[in-house]
Amino acid sequence: MTNTAPEPVSAPALKALALQRDLPAIADVLSRSFLATHLLTGNAIHAEMAVIHAIDSWNPGEEDEGVLFHRSLRAAAAMMSHNSSSQAQNGAADSYLPNELREFLTLPSVLRGPIVLRSLAGVSAEVCGEMLQVDDLELPEFSDAAFRDSTEGLSARRSTE
């Protein structure tokens, strides 16, 4: 009876194995990233581009899933500043969203950005201000007021429908 040691595992095989174990976590982050960037940009195509950009720059062997999420948000915020005059895209690409979230797409981007980043994505005021290129000292009050005003407006719209 010979006692043989198992074959050594190569680094690429080990990395692939580690990634397979984290697939549910990665799938969850990608789903949350797409949703957040869609709500942030108001455009499913821009959201997809932001998430793809984040994936391309992500190193899963050295960075956790949170880095992927934040890179997605940063890419989407950069697209917002370059496409500030674009209107939210509505239609079939938004049909996966529940009505409550679809309502966010009707908000102007100046309100939608801080609400999505601060209230839905949980980004700090400092990082939110950096992403949206707004003074972070003004963001907490602006974001709270924007959230109150927008949710009151959304509730009023829903009650009249």
N, C-alpha and C positions, 0 to 999 in steps of 0.2 A: 504494500500500500504506500504509494508515494504521496507526499504532501506537497502540492504545488501551490505557489502563491498566485493570486489572481493577476491577470495582465494589468500593467499600469494603464491609467487613463490619461490620454493626451489632454493638454490644456484646452484646445478647441472643443473636444468632446465634453470636458467638464463644464465649460461655459455653456454649451448647448443644453446639457442636463440641467444646469442651474436655471437657465431661461425657461425650460419646459416646466419646472416646478413653479415658476413665477407667472406662468401664462395667465391664470385667472386674474392675478393682480395687475398685470400689464393690460389685459383686455379691459378691466375696470377703469384704469387710468385713461386709456385711449377713448373709451366711451364718455367718461366725464370731461376729458379734454375737448372732444368734438362738441359736446353739448355746451360747455362754457364758451368756447370760441364762437360757436354759432350764435349764441345769445349776445356775445360781446360785439361781434361784427355785424350781426343782423343778416348774414349771408352764408349759406351752406357751402358755397364754393370757396369763399375766403376762409371759412373754418377748416375745410379739408386741407387747403394749402398751408395754413398755420400749423396744423397737426403734422402734416408731412414734413414741413421744415423742422419741427421739433424732433421728430423721429430721426431725421437725417443727421442732426447734430448731437444726438443722445448716445452715450457710451454705456450700455447696460452692464458691462463688466465692472465699471467704476462708479456709476451714478445710480441712485435709486429712482423709483417711479415718480416721486415728487418733483424731481428735476425735469422730467419729461412734461409733467403737467404745467409747471411754471414756464417752461420754454414755449409751450403752446400758447399760453396766455400772452406772453411777451410778443410772440410773432403776430398774434391777432391784434394786439394793441398797436403795433407798428403799422399793420395794414389799415387800421382805423384812421391813424393820423395821415396816411398817404391817400386814403379814399374818404376823407371827411365829408365830402359833398354827396357821396353815394347814398341812395335810399336803401332801406332794408329790403331784401328780396323776400317776396311772399309767394306762396304757391305750393306745388307738390313737394318741393324740397323741405318745407316746414311741416308737412303733414304728420310726421312722426312725433312732433311735440304735443304735449297736452295743451289744452286751451289756455290754461293759466300761464304757461311758459310762452306760448305763441303770442300772448298779449305783450310780452316784453319787447318783441320785435317791432311793435308799433311806436315805442318810445323813441324820441330823438337820441342820437348816439351820445350827446353830451350828458344825458341823464342815464342812459342804459349802461354806459361804461363803468361809472363808479358803483352802480347798484350791482351789476354782475360781479365785478372784481371784489368789492368789499363784502357784500351781503351773501352772495351765492358761492363765490369761489374762496372766500375767507382770506383774502390778501390784505396785508397791513396797509394802513393809510400811506405810509412812506413809499412802499413798493407800488401801490396803486397810483400815487402821484407821479412816480417815476415812469411807470408804464404809459400813463395817459398824458404825460408832460404837463402836469398841473401841480401847483404848489401844494405839497402834502399837508401843510398847516390848514388849508382851506377845505380839504377833502372830508374830514369826519362830519362836519356840520353840513356841508353840501350833500354828501352821500345820504345822511340821515334824512335831511329835508327832501331830497330827491326821491328817496324810497317811500316816505310818507305820502308825498304828493302823487307819485305815480301809482301807488297801490290804492289810494283813495280814488283816483281817476279810473283805474281799471275796475275797481269794485262798482263804481257808479255806472260805468259802461255796461257791465255784466247785468246789473239790476234793471237796466232799461231795455235789454234785449229780450 
